[in-house]
Amino acid sequence: MSTVTTTYKVSGMTCGHCEGAVSEEVSRIEGVSAVQAVAASGEVTVTSSSELDDALVREAVDEAGYELVGRA
């Protein structure tokens, strides 16, 4: 089974709690198998079974209380 890995830029993450909140919300998107959020770089790397709709990722990041800047 092939996977797609996409990296996004997210503003507002400053600590481990931020990373956890973003990872938790993004991991709820159907098809997502792994999420790695790094506050220091403001990057969130998402592994999924197929290409994700950026609008779904934006919604999840918004729900966590942060802002999706775009793809890195």
Helices and strands as residue ranges (DSSP letters): E 4-11, H 16-27, E 32-38, E 43-48, H 54-64, E 67-71
